Amino acid sequence: MMWIALVIFAIGIVFGFVHKGTEDYRGLIRNSAIAGVVISVILLLLSMVLLPGEVSSGYAIVGVFGLLVQIIIFVAIFIIGAFVGDKLEQVIRK
């Protein structure tokens, strides 16, 4: 699952870097959360198909709860990446 976290972090950096406009952090968090949920769900579903033993568990409730926890963690990683990308944009554009 580490490769998914790294991919989400890298996509978050790119998202934060290309996010134009004034430094509206509330809007950046909102947009990052929405994009993070979509990207993490897509990547988790893709990893369930490609690597079924890595994500799924034997119990449906634990599996669904585990997926929700992973989505929340990946959204947090995406938001952190978006802020890193936004700070990189500030440094490079000056």
C-alpha positions in Angstrom: 0.0 0.0 0.0 3.0 2.3 0.3 3.1 2.8 -3.5 -0.5 4.0 -3.5 0.4 6.5 -0.7 3.4 7.8 -2.7 1.3 8.1 -5.9 -1.4 10.0 -4.0 1.2 12.3 -2.4 2.8 13.0 -5.8 -0.6 13.7 -7.4 -1.4 16.0 -4.4 1.8 18.0 -4.9 1.0 18.4 -8.6 -2.6 19.4 -7.7 -1.4 22.0 -5.2 1.2 23.3 -7.6 -1.2 23.9 -10.5 -4.0 25.2 -8.2 -4.1 28.9 -9.3 -5.5 31.9 -7.6 -5.1 33.6 -4.2 -4.1 31.6 -1.2 -7.6 30.4 -0.3 -6.7 27.6 2.1 -10.3 26.7 2.8 -11.0 26.3 -0.9 -7.7 24.3 -1.3 -8.7 22.0 1.5 -12.2 21.5 0.1 -11.0 20.8 -3.5 -8.2 18.6 -2.2 -10.5 16.6 -0.1 -12.9 16.0 -3.0 -10.1 15.1 -5.4 -8.4 13.0 -2.8 -11.6 10.9 -2.2 -12.0 10.3 -5.9 -8.4 9.4 -6.5 -8.0 7.2 -3.4 -11.2 5.3 -4.2 -10.1 4.7 -7.8 -6.6 3.6 -6.8 -7.9 1.4 -4.0 -10.4 -0.3 -6.4 -7.6 -0.7 -8.9 -5.3 -2.2 -6.3 -8.1 -4.6 -5.1 -8.3 -5.9 -8.7 -4.5 -6.1 -9.3 -3.5 -7.2 -5.7 -6.6 -8.9 -4.1 -4.7 -10.2 -1.1 -3.2 -6.8 -0.1 -6.4 -4.8 0.5 -9.2 -7.3 1.2 -9.7 -9.3 4.3 -11.7 -12.3 5.2 -14.5 -10.4 7.0 -16.7 -8.0 5.1 -17.2 -5.5 8.0 -13.5 -5.3 8.8 -12.7 -5.1 5.1 -15.1 -2.2 4.5 -14.0 -0.5 7.7 -10.4 -1.0 6.7 -11.1 0.5 3.3 -12.8 3.6 4.8 -9.8 4.1 7.1 -7.4 3.8 4.2 -9.5 6.3 2.2 -9.4 8.8 5.1 -5.6 8.3 5.4 -5.1 8.7 1.7 -7.2 11.9 1.6 -5.1 13.3 4.5 -1.9 12.4 2.5 -3.4 14.1 -0.6 -4.2 17.3 1.3 -0.7 17.4 2.8 0.7 16.9 -0.8 -1.5 19.7 -2.0 -0.2 22.1 0.6 3.4 21.1 -0.2 2.7 21.8 -3.9 1.1 25.1 -3.0 4.2 26.1 -1.0 6.5 25.0 -3.8 4.4 27.2 -6.2 4.9 30.2 -3.9 8.7 29.6 -3.6 9.2 29.0 -7.4 6.9 31.8 -8.6 8.7 34.5 -6.5 
